[in-house]
Amino acid sequence: MQKRTTTRLARGLFLERDVERFREQLARFKPFQSRRPPAASLEEFDLATDQLISEVFGEASEMVEAYQYAKLGEASSLVNLPEEAQESGAQDLDRESLQQRKRVLESCICELEACRSGVPGKPAGNSKPAIGPRVADYMSSDLRSVHLDATIKEAARLLQKWKVGSLLVDDGLRYLGIITDTDLSRKAVARGLDPNATRVRICMSKPVITVEDSELLTDAVRLMRDKAIRHLAVTEDRTIIGVLSLSDVIRYYSGIA
C-alpha cells in the first residue's frame, strides 16, 4: 500500500511560521530582479523554493506546477535563433520568467494567509478540484501558419512579426505540423542549416498534437509535460480553432492568488 502523506497546509499547522518563511524567500528573490548580487545562484534559490512549496502545499499541488512552469519560461528556446529573433526578445522572456516566480511566491503567501484567517480557499495539498479553467479560456484564437515549402528564414520572420512562439504548418489545404522557435534553434541553427535554402518541412514537428477546447487546462498541462512540448493546437469537434502555449499556461498560474 502506498504511503499516504499529509501536507502541513492540510493539517493547518505552523501557518504563522510558514507565512514568514515564504516572505523571507520572497525577500531573497528581490536581488534577482535588480542589479544587486544575490546571496545564492538562481538554481540554488529554485531548489530551495521547490522544497518549501512541496513541504507546505504538497508535491502534487497547483503551486508546485505553477513554479515549475514559471522556471521554464520560453527564453531558452530563443537562443541562437536566426537574425530576425532579436536579443531583446530573449531578455524580455527572462524577465517575465522571473516575474512569474515572484507571482507564485506571492500566491503562496496569499493562500496561507487565507487559511490563517479561516477564509475558504481552493483545496490544498494533493486534492484536486472537480472543475477548473478550460483550455478555451486561455488559448489564442489567432491561427498563425506558414506553408511547408516556405524557408525557415521566412518562418523566423513571421514568428517575430506576430510575436508568437509557434506557427502551424499547412500545405494550402490542411495543417500538417507545427514549427516552433525551439525547432528553429535545435533543428536548424544548431545543425548549421542555411536559413535561405532550408524548407519548413525539414524542421517542423509532426503530427500536430491537439487538445479539445473543452478540456481542463490542467489536462493540457499534463499533455505538454508528457509530450515534452510547449505548444498545443486546440480543436473544437476535431477542427483546429486555436493554439495553447506555455506562456498561456503561465498566465493562468500567475493569477492563482
N, C-alpha and C positions, 0 to 999 in steps of 0.2 A: 504494500500500500504506500502510495506517495505521501511523503511527509507534508503536513499542512502547515503553512506559515501564516502568521498574523502580523500585519504591519503595526508600527507604533501609532500611526494615524487611526487605524481601525480600532485599536484598543483605547484611544482617547487619552493616552498618557504623554507626559513630557511636552505638551503643546507649547507652553511658555518657552521652554528651553529650545525647542526646535525652531520656533519663530526667530529666536535670537541667532541661532546657527545659520539660518538662511540669510538673515540680514548681514551677518558677518561675511558670508560667502559673496553676497552682492557687493559689499564694500571692497572685497578683494578683487572683484571683477573690474572696478572702475578704471584702474590703470591701463587695461587693455583697450579702452576706448579713448584714452588720452595719450599724451606723449610721455607720461611718467613711466619709468621702468617697473614692471610688475615684480612681485616677490617670487613668483614661480612662473614656469612656462605655461602656455595656454593648454598644452597637452596634460600637464600635471593638474591644472585647475579643472579641466574637463573630467579627469578621472575622479577627483575628489567630489565634484558636483554629482556625477553619476552615482557614486556610492551613497551620497547623502540623500538624493531623491529616492533611490531604491530602498534605502533603510526606512525612510519615513512614509513613503506612499506605496511601496511595493514594486517589485521588478516588472510587473505587467501593467502598471498604471499608465494613464494617458500622459502624466507628467514626464515619465521616463521616455516615452515615444516622442514627446514634444521636444525634449532636449536632444535626443538623437538626431532628429531632423534639423534642429537648429544648428547643430555642429556640421552637418553635411553641407548645407547651403548649396550653391552651384558654382562657386568661384573656381574650384579646381578644374571644372570642365572647360573653362575658357582659356586655360593656359596653353600657349603655343598655337592658338588659332591663326588662320591666315590674316593678312594685314588689315582686313576690314574690321576685325574684332579689336577694338582699342583697349589699351591697358586700363583706362579709367573704368571700363565696364567690370573687369575683374575686381578692381579695388572697391567699387561700389557694392558688389556682391559680398566681398569680405566684410565690409562694414555692416551690411544687412544681416549677415550671419551672426556677428557679434551682438547686434541689436536684438535678434531673436533669442539669443542666450539670456540676455538681460530680462526680456519679457517673460520667459519661462520661470526664471527665479522670482520675479515679482508675482507671477501667478501662484507659485508655491506659497509665498508669504500670504497672499490673499486667501488662499484655500485654508491654510492653517488658522488664520485669524477668524475666518468664518466659523470654523469648528470650535474655536475657543469661545466665541460669542454665542454658540448654540444656534447659529443660523443654518438651516438645512442647506446642503450643497449636493454636489454630484457624488455618486458612490465612490468610495475610496479604495485603495489597495487593488486587489485582484478582481473586484466586482465589475461587471460590465453593464452599461446602461442598455435598456431594451430598445431605445430609439436614439437617434442622433442625426447629425447633419448628413445630407445626401451629397453624392458626387455632383449633382446638378446645381447645388448651391454654390460651389466653388470653382467649377470648371470655367474655361474660356470658351465662349461660343464662336469666336473668330477662327475660322478654318483657314490656316495658312498652309500653302502647299507649293511644291516645286516639281517640275517634270523630271522623270527619272533619267532623261538624257541631257539635262542641264549640267553645267560644270559645277564642281564643288565650290569654285570661287563665287559663282552666282548664288549658290545656296548660302554661303557665308554672308554675302552682301544682303540677302533677304533677311537673314537672322538679325543682322544689325539694324536694318531698316525698320523692321517690325518689332524689334526689341523682345524677341522670344528665344526660347532655347531649343525649339524643335520645329520641323516642317514635315507635314505629311507628304509622301511621295506618290505621284499619280502617273498614269500613262495616257491621260486625257479622258479616260472613261471611269476609272475606279482607283481607289487608293491601294497601293501595293506594299507600302512600307513606310518607314519614318526615318528621317535623318536628324540627328541632334548635334549640338555643339561638341558633345563628347565624342561622337562618331568622327567628326572632322578632326579633332585633336588626335585621337588614338589610331584611327584607320587611315588618315591621310597625312597629316603633318608628321607624325611620329615615324611613318614609313617613307617619308620624303617624296610623296606623290606630287606631280605637277598640278596645281590647282586650276590651271587654264586648260588642261587636257583631260583630267580625270572626271568621269561622269558620276553623277549622284548614285546611279545604280550600283556602283562599285563599293560605296561606303555606307549605303543605307542599311538599316536593320529591318529584317522581315521575319515572319509576318507582323502585321500591326497587332500589338497586344491591346485588347479593348476591355472596357468595363461599362456596364449599363448605368445610365444617369440616375436610376432609382436606387442604386446600391448605396450602402452606408460608406461614408468617407473612410472610416477605419478599415473596411474591407479593401478599398482601393489602396490604402497604405500597405496592407499586408501583401497585396499583389505586387506592388512596386518592390517591396523588400524581397519577396520570393523570386522574382524575375531579375532582380538587381538592375532595375531601370528607374528613370526619373520622369518619364512621360507616358501617359496612357491616352489612347483615343477613347472618347466617350460616345456610346451608342444609345439610340432610342429605337427599340424594335429592330435592332441589328443594323441600323443606319447610323453612320458616324455623324455626330452633330457638334462635337467639340473636343477639346483636349484638356486633360488634367495634368498639371506639372507638380514637381516637388515644391516649387515656390507657392503654388496654390495651397498645398497641404500645410506649409509653414504658416501661411496667412491665417489658416483656421486655428492652428495651435497657438499662435500669438494672441488670440482672443479668448483663450481658455478661461481667464480670470473673469 
